[in-house]
Amino acid sequence: MDFDLTDEQKLLRDTTRELLGRSYDAEKRNAVTDTEQGWSPQVWKQLAEVGLLGLSFGEEDGGMGAGPVEVASVMTEIGRRLAPEPVLDAVLVPGGLIAAAGSTEQRRRILPDVSEGTLLLAFADREPGVRWPSARVSTTATKDGDAWTLTGTKNPVPHGGGANMLVVSATLPDGGVGLFLVDGDAAGLTRTPYATHDGLRAAQVELSGTPAEPLGAGGDASSAIEGAHIRAQAALCAEAVGAMEEALRLTTEYLKTRKQFGVPIAKFQTLTHRAADMYVLLELARSMSLYATMSLADGTVDPVVASRAKLQIGRSARTIGQEAIQMHGGIGMTAEYPVGHYVSRLTAIEHTLGGSDDHLRVLAAATTQGTVSII
């Protein structure tokens, strides 16, 4: 199998890298994440202009019709620069659900505006007290004639505070979990935004008899939600690879320039061995991220594959982050120096849609049940 990127994929990667590299360094990112919105509308506009916001949507829906490999390439560059723009949370995940489960009218009404950067989406799925992989949904959907209303609490909703439209999961009257579209200014909708420790944004969303529109034909959407989680996990893995690459680069550069006893500390064998171990963990993570991406590209949307990748990503991210901080010393913990922000983001990724222990339990259970090989 050929794992090399095509010329078009390389151009997409390089375009994203150049755009984000020009837009962000540690100082610029800190300034942007300290604003109320937490990300740059100017960078968002540029992402839309080069087509990155419509990357995964079909051409008939105003997108580029790109696949998982292209999405992973973009997410890796987002991780490399720690770009705070909500490409995953406001476009790929909720937009992907609309593209997969929405009606033709809904797709053509919503997705072109998402691609142009003028409509922000959010996926309101997680609920207080519910830990992945539990699929329990306490938010309820009620039907009165042809009208639907939702009641419940969603938290955290990534970048849900400024979304113009939310895709909300809710338990249906006859059982199952449905998906609904809720306007950002709908009656009975209350949002409490807050900043997360990695500099991004989330919100608690309260729905109290809030009017909603079923996504697509309605009915149970459990399989669509699971598919969205798997694709989001693969995208997070790709983002983490970019963040780990940069954390390792920062660490090795620091080892070459920081001196003790009159020589660069890169001359100390113990530190070079630790840096080599970081590199090995990065390559393991890269391989598993590629495995998850190529599985999606082949049409395999498998939760076991996602858990395998997420487990290695979590393990690699934790060790690489810890080593990066320790080998930098005190400067690694300062807000002005970037490495601590990379570690914070890697920690958030590790805990999103299941931590390493959660995925290990999922894989152990699948092995015990004979549904997956341990190899």
C-alpha positions in Angstrom: 0.0 0.0 0.0 1.3 3.5 -0.9 1.2 5.8 2.1 2.7 8.8 0.3 0.6 11.8 -0.2 -0.4 12.8 -3.8 0.7 16.1 -5.2 -2.7 17.5 -4.5 -2.6 16.3 -0.9 0.8 17.8 -0.4 -0.4 21.1 -1.8 -3.3 21.1 0.6 -1.0 20.3 3.5 1.5 23.0 2.5 -1.2 25.6 2.0 -2.6 24.9 5.4 0.9 25.0 7.0 1.8 28.3 5.3 -1.5 29.9 6.3 -1.4 28.9 9.9 2.4 29.4 10.2 1.9 33.0 9.0 -1.0 33.6 11.4 0.4 32.1 14.6 3.4 32.0 16.9 3.2 31.6 20.6 2.6 35.4 21.2 -0.1 35.7 18.6 -1.9 32.6 19.8 -1.9 33.8 23.4 -3.3 37.1 22.3 -6.1 35.5 20.3 -7.1 32.9 22.9 -7.3 35.7 25.5 -10.1 37.4 23.5 -13.7 36.7 24.4 -14.3 34.7 21.2 -11.0 32.7 21.6 -10.2 32.5 17.9 -9.5 34.8 15.0 -12.3 35.8 12.6 -9.6 36.9 10.1 -8.0 33.4 10.1 -11.4 31.8 9.9 -12.1 33.9 6.8 -8.8 32.8 5.2 -9.6 29.2 5.9 -12.9 29.6 4.2 -11.4 31.4 1.2 -8.9 28.5 0.5 -11.7 26.0 0.8 -10.7 24.3 4.0 -14.0 24.8 5.8 -15.8 22.9 3.0 -13.1 20.3 2.7 -15.2 17.3 3.6 -18.6 18.3 2.1 -19.7 17.1 -1.3 -19.4 19.4 -4.3 -23.1 19.5 -4.6 -23.3 20.9 -1.1 -20.7 23.7 -1.7 -17.7 21.7 -0.6 -14.5 20.1 -2.1 -15.5 16.5 -1.7 -12.2 15.6 0.0 -11.7 12.4 2.0 -10.3 11.4 5.4 -6.7 11.7 4.2 -7.1 15.3 3.3 -8.9 16.0 6.6 -6.2 14.4 8.6 -3.5 16.4 6.8 -5.3 19.6 7.7 -5.9 18.6 11.3 -2.1 17.7 11.7 -1.2 21.3 10.6 -3.8 22.7 13.1 -2.2 20.7 15.8 1.3 21.8 14.7 0.4 25.5 15.1 -2.2 25.0 18.0 -4.6 27.0 15.9 -7.6 27.7 18.1 -10.1 28.0 15.2 -13.0 25.5 15.7 -12.5 23.5 12.4 -13.3 20.2 14.1 -16.0 21.4 16.5 -17.9 23.9 14.3 -17.4 22.3 10.9 -16.2 18.7 10.6 -18.2 17.0 13.3 -21.6 18.8 13.1 -21.3 19.5 9.4 -20.4 15.9 8.8 -23.6 14.8 10.6 -25.7 17.1 8.4 -23.9 15.8 5.3 -24.5 12.2 6.3 -28.0 12.3 7.8 -29.5 15.5 6.6 -32.1 15.9 3.9 -31.1 17.4 0.5 -32.9 20.6 1.5 -31.1 20.8 4.8 -27.7 20.1 3.3 -28.1 22.7 0.6 -29.5 25.3 3.0 -26.8 24.9 5.6 -23.6 23.5 4.3 -22.7 26.2 1.7 -22.8 28.8 4.5 -20.7 26.7 6.7 -18.1 26.3 3.9 -18.1 30.1 3.4 -17.5 30.6 7.1 -20.7 32.6 7.7 -22.5 29.9 9.7 -21.1 28.3 12.8 -22.3 24.9 13.9 -21.9 22.9 17.2 -22.6 19.3 18.2 -24.5 19.2 21.5 -24.2 15.5 22.4 -22.3 15.1 25.7 -24.2 15.4 29.0 -23.1 16.0 32.6 -22.3 12.8 34.5 -22.1 10.7 31.4 -18.7 9.3 30.6 -17.6 7.9 27.2 -18.4 5.2 25.9 -21.8 5.4 27.5 -24.4 6.5 25.0 -27.0 7.5 27.6 -28.9 10.6 26.6 -31.2 12.3 29.1 -32.3 15.2 26.9 -35.7 14.4 25.7 -37.6 15.2 22.4 -41.3 15.7 22.5 -43.6 15.8 19.5 -46.8 17.9 19.4 -48.4 17.5 16.0 -45.7 18.2 13.5 -43.7 20.3 15.9 -40.8 19.0 18.1 -39.3 20.5 21.3 -36.3 19.5 23.3 -35.6 19.6 27.0 -32.4 18.9 28.8 -28.8 19.9 29.5 -25.7 19.5 27.3 -22.2 20.0 28.7 -19.6 20.3 27.5 -20.5 21.6 24.0 -17.3 22.4 22.3 -17.5 26.0 20.9 -21.2 25.9 21.6 -21.4 29.5 23.0 -21.1 31.2 19.6 -22.8 28.7 17.3 -25.5 29.9 15.0 -27.0 26.4 14.9 -26.7 23.3 17.0 -27.0 19.7 16.1 -28.5 18.2 19.3 -29.0 14.5 20.3 -32.2 13.7 22.2 -34.1 10.6 23.3 -37.1 9.9 21.1 -40.6 9.2 22.5 -40.6 5.7 21.1 -37.0 5.0 22.1 -33.7 5.5 20.3 -31.7 8.7 20.0 -32.5 11.2 17.4 -30.7 14.3 16.0 -32.2 17.7 15.8 -31.3 21.1 14.5 -31.7 24.0 16.9 -31.3 27.7 15.9 -28.9 29.7 18.1 -31.6 32.2 18.9 -34.4 29.6 19.6 -36.8 30.2 22.5 -35.9 28.3 25.6 -32.2 28.0 24.7 -29.7 29.2 27.2 -26.0 29.0 26.8 -23.2 29.6 29.3 -19.8 29.8 27.6 -16.5 29.2 29.3 -12.8 28.8 28.4 -11.2 25.3 28.7 -7.7 24.8 30.1 -6.2 24.4 26.6 -7.3 27.9 25.6 -10.3 26.8 23.6 -14.0 27.4 24.3 -17.0 25.3 25.3 -20.5 26.0 26.8 -23.2 24.5 28.9 -26.4 24.4 26.9 -29.8 24.4 28.5 -32.9 23.5 26.5 -36.4 24.1 27.9 -39.1 23.3 25.5 -36.8 24.5 22.7 -38.2 24.3 19.2 -36.2 21.9 17.0 -36.2 20.4 13.5 -35.5 16.7 13.0 -32.3 16.1 11.0 -33.2 14.3 7.8 -36.0 11.8 8.0 -35.8 11.7 11.8 -35.8 8.4 13.8 -33.0 6.7 15.6 -29.6 8.2 14.6 -27.4 6.1 17.0 -25.3 4.7 14.2 -24.7 8.2 12.7 -23.7 9.5 16.1 -21.2 6.6 16.6 -19.8 7.3 13.1 -19.3 11.0 14.0 -17.5 10.0 17.2 -15.2 7.7 15.3 -14.4 10.3 12.6 -13.8 12.9 15.4 -11.4 10.5 17.2 -9.4 10.0 14.0 -9.3 13.8 13.5 -8.1 14.3 17.1 -5.4 11.7 16.5 -4.1 13.5 13.5 -4.2 16.8 15.4 -2.3 15.2 18.3 0.4 14.0 15.9 1.0 17.6 14.7 1.2 18.8 18.3 3.6 16.1 19.3 5.8 16.8 16.3 6.2 20.4 17.4 6.6 19.6 21.1 9.5 17.3 20.1 11.0 19.9 17.8 10.9 22.5 20.5 12.5 20.1 22.9 15.4 19.1 20.7 16.1 22.7 19.7 16.2 23.6 23.4 18.6 20.8 24.1 20.9 22.2 21.4 20.9 25.7 22.7 20.7 25.4 26.5 24.1 25.1 28.1 25.3 23.6 31.4 28.9 23.3 32.5 29.8 25.2 29.3 28.3 22.7 26.8 24.9 22.2 25.2 22.8 19.8 27.3 22.3 17.8 24.0 25.7 16.4 24.7 24.4 14.6 27.8 23.7 11.1 26.8 20.8 10.5 29.1 18.9 13.5 27.6 19.5 12.3 24.0 18.2 8.9 24.9 15.1 10.4 26.4 14.6 12.5 23.2 15.1 9.4 21.1 12.3 7.7 23.2 10.1 10.6 22.4 10.7 10.2 18.7 9.8 6.5 18.9 6.6 7.3 20.6 5.8 9.9 18.0 6.3 7.4 15.2 4.1 4.9 17.0 1.4 7.5 17.3 1.8 8.6 13.7 1.4 5.0 12.5 -1.8 4.5 14.5 -3.2 7.8 13.3 -2.5 6.7 9.7 -4.1 3.4 10.4 -7.3 5.1 11.6 -7.3 7.5 8.7 -6.7 4.8 6.1 -9.5 2.7 7.6 -11.9 5.5 7.1 -10.6 6.1 3.6 -11.4 2.4 2.8 -15.0 2.9 4.1 -14.4 1.1 7.4 -16.0 3.0 10.3 -14.9 0.7 13.1 -14.9 1.7 16.8 -12.2 -0.9 17.6 -9.9 0.7 15.1 -10.6 4.1 16.6 -9.9 2.8 20.1 -6.6 1.2 19.1 -5.5 4.5 17.6 -6.7 6.7 20.4 -5.1 4.4 23.0 -1.6 4.8 21.4 -2.1 8.5 20.8 -3.0 9.0 24.5 0.0 7.0 25.7 2.4 8.8 23.4 1.0 12.2 24.1 1.3 11.8 27.9 4.9 10.7 27.8 6.0 13.2 25.1 4.3 16.0 27.0 5.8 15.1 30.3 9.3 14.7 28.9 9.0 18.0 27.0 8.1 19.8 30.2 10.9 18.1 32.2 13.6 18.6 29.7 12.7 22.3 29.3 12.7 22.8 33.1 11.0 25.8 34.5 10.5 27.6 31.2 8.4 24.8 30.0 5.6 25.8 32.5 5.5 29.5 31.6 2.6 30.9 29.7 4.9 32.8 27.4 6.7 29.7 26.1 4.7 27.4 23.8 5.6 23.9 25.0 3.3 24.1 28.0 0.4 25.0 25.7 1.1 22.0 23.5 1.0 19.7 26.5 -2.3 21.3 27.7 -3.8 20.6 24.3 -2.5 17.1 24.1 -4.0 16.5 27.6 -7.4 17.7 26.4 -7.2 15.5 23.3 -6.4 12.5 25.4 -9.5 13.1 27.5 -11.9 13.8 24.6 -14.1 11.0 23.5 -12.5 8.6 25.9 -9.2 8.6 27.7 -6.5 5.9 27.3 -8.0 3.8 30.2 -11.4 4.0 28.6 -10.2 2.8 25.3 -8.1 0.1 26.9 -11.3 -1.2 28.6 -13.2 -1.1 25.3 -10.5 -3.2 23.6 -10.2 -5.6 26.5 -14.0 -6.2 26.4 -13.9 -6.7 22.7 -11.1 -9.2 23.0 -12.9 -11.1 25.8 -16.0 -11.3 23.7 -14.0 -12.6 20.7 -15.0 -9.7 18.4 -11.4 -8.5 17.9 -8.0 -10.1 17.8 -5.3 -8.8 20.2 -2.9 -8.5 17.3 
